[in-house]
């Protein structure tokens, strides 16, 4: 009887240690913690000056720290298609909150950074000059797992605020679609 109790106790002790020793790491078990994604895409912006849309490219990187929480960094170079010869470039980073369901990842983000207002043709824009400003943004989007390591950034939207830009501030809206490579 005593031998049976010792064996049962030993088996219970061994089984209880498996959770303490982390037999399987959390990122492997969940499939989302610790994931890095780097990508780029086409970007359109609706500045609050003039009446035209402006276009360019964006590069982004995401790092998932925990389940549903990560960080994202963006560089939006939106000065390639500028009918008014005025562009905007932003460099920002901040927290990203995401929800993964099957192939889809919905996310929201809040970021801070620096915005550069770019005057490409001074002759066409008298009284305007290049300027740099602190900026922040809120936004979100949808990523779709496309292939084994490829993600389609189906839609990414940001509402930006440049509070210290000249006197009135600047509030552009930015949309991006693109592709990313996932490292696991």
Beta strands, then each sheet from edge to edge (+ up, - down):
strand 1: 36-46
strand 2: 54-66
strand 3: 69-82
strand 4: 86-101
strand 5: 104-119
strand 6: 131-145
strand 7: 150-161
strand 8: 173-183
sheet 1: 1+ 2- 3+ 4- 5+ 6- 7+ 8- 1+
end
